[in-house]
């Protein structure tokens, strides 16, 4: 097989609100940090240890506007995308690198009060219809998965 694959799937919690930057041409880009956790038990001390990994998520245009409107710090989200590393120079002229997840698909996993009120009031947009949906596997809340 000569092809390659660059695909990321994450389920995590927002570390901050979505920050959106609008451009003159009408486009926009949104960014937010996403935390994923890995929990395990140290066999020697029986201590439960949790490691948190932070991911920089980038969403563009309409997806950025939807995320800005409906997501806030602490919300749980499923993100699908690809890894991209950007090279830039700091104030001293040193090369710096930023690794980001460019989001191509997402699903909100945190239930919001707006969802129930939107269902009872048809004049308001429904959150479920404004985001892309992904079939999420059914998971037990008590398992030791890292998310």
DAFEN-V401280 format. One record per pair of residues at least 6 apart in sequence whose C-alpha atoms are under 6 Angstrom apart, sorted by the first residue. I is the first residue (numbers start at 1). J is the second residue. If there is no record, write none. Layout:
i = (I & I)
j = (J & J)
//
This chain:
i = (6 & 7 & 7 & 8 & 8 & 8 & 9 & 9 & 10 & 10 & 11 & 11 & 11 & 12 & 12 & 12 & 12 & 12 & 12 & 13 & 13 & 13 & 13 & 13 & 14 & 14 & 14 & 14 & 14 & 15 & 15 & 15 & 16 & 17 & 17 & 18 & 18 & 18 & 19 & 19 & 20 & 20 & 21 & 21 & 22 & 27 & 28 & 28 & 29 & 29 & 29 & 29 & 30 & 30 & 30 & 31 & 31 & 32 & 33 & 33 & 33 & 34 & 34 & 35 & 35 & 36 & 36 & 36 & 37 & 37 & 37 & 37 & 38 & 38 & 38 & 39 & 39 & 39 & 40 & 40 & 41 & 41 & 41 & 56 & 57 & 57 & 58 & 58 & 59 & 75 & 76 & 76 & 77 & 77 & 77 & 78 & 78 & 79 & 80 & 80 & 80 & 80 & 81 & 81 & 81 & 82 & 82 & 83 & 83 & 84 & 84 & 85 & 85 & 86 & 86 & 87 & 87 & 88 & 88 & 89 & 89 & 107 & 118 & 118)
j = (82 & 81 & 82 & 80 & 81 & 82 & 79 & 80 & 78 & 79 & 77 & 78 & 147 & 34 & 35 & 36 & 76 & 77 & 147 & 34 & 35 & 74 & 75 & 76 & 33 & 34 & 73 & 74 & 75 & 33 & 34 & 73 & 73 & 72 & 73 & 31 & 32 & 68 & 30 & 31 & 29 & 30 & 28 & 29 & 28 & 61 & 60 & 61 & 59 & 60 & 61 & 64 & 58 & 59 & 64 & 57 & 58 & 57 & 55 & 56 & 57 & 54 & 55 & 53 & 54 & 52 & 53 & 147 & 51 & 52 & 146 & 147 & 50 & 51 & 146 & 49 & 50 & 146 & 48 & 49 & 47 & 48 & 49 & 100 & 100 & 101 & 102 & 103 & 103 & 110 & 109 & 110 & 107 & 108 & 109 & 106 & 107 & 106 & 103 & 104 & 105 & 106 & 102 & 103 & 104 & 101 & 102 & 100 & 101 & 99 & 100 & 98 & 99 & 97 & 98 & 96 & 97 & 95 & 96 & 95 & 96 & 133 & 124 & 126)
//
